[in-house]
Amino acid sequence: MHYYEIRVVGDDGKTSLILTEFRNGDDAAIREAKTIARDHKFVIWRGLNCIYGVDTVPAANSLIPDQPAA
């Protein structure tokens, strides 16, 4: 069994749900994520490896909060 993190991505590109669970393999994790996410995009991580949905991961600079005006 492997430990997976499933992140469902909303229409705005932001993570709307994070689940962590154990599954027997990547295929089982993908099937579960498809059921949970329904019509939304999702990303699945096994440790530090993104195993599904790499195109939905936001760019690194979008993770940095807006800086206050000087």
N, C-alpha and C positions, 0 to 999 in steps of 0.2 A: 504494500500500500504506500501511496505517496500523499504528501500534504500539498493541497492546492489552494490558491487564492483566486477567486473569481470576482472580477470587477465589471459591473454593468455600467455602461456609459450612456448618459442621457443625450437628448437631441442637441443640447448645448455643448457637448463634448466633455462635460464634467462627469466624474464618477458619481453615480447616484446610489449604488449599493455595493457593498463589499462582503463577500462570504468566504469563509475558510472552512475547508473540509478535507477529509481523507477519502481517496478513491483508489480503485485497483489499478488504474492506468490513465494515460492521457485521453484515450477514447471515451472512457467513462466520465471523465471530468468535462469533456466537451459536450457530451450528450446532456449532462446535468445542467451545464451553463445555458445551452440552447433552450431547455425547458424553462429555466428561471428567467432568462432575459427576454423571452418571447420575441418581439420584433426589434428589440434594441441591440446595439452593438455591445460586445463584451470582450474582455481580455482575460486570459488565464495564465497565471504564473505558477511554476513549480520551482520553489526556491527563488533564485535570481534569474531563472530562465523563463522568458515569455514563450509559451508553447502555442498560443492561439491569439489572433487579433492584433498583431503587431501594428497594423495600420491605424488602430484606434487609440494608440498611446499618444497622449498630448506631447507636443514639443516641450523640451526641457524649459525653455524660457516662459512657457505658459504656466508653469508650476510656481513661478516666483510671484509673490503678491505685488500689486501695484505699489510703487513708492509714493509717499506723500509729496506734494508739490513743495518746492523749496521757496 
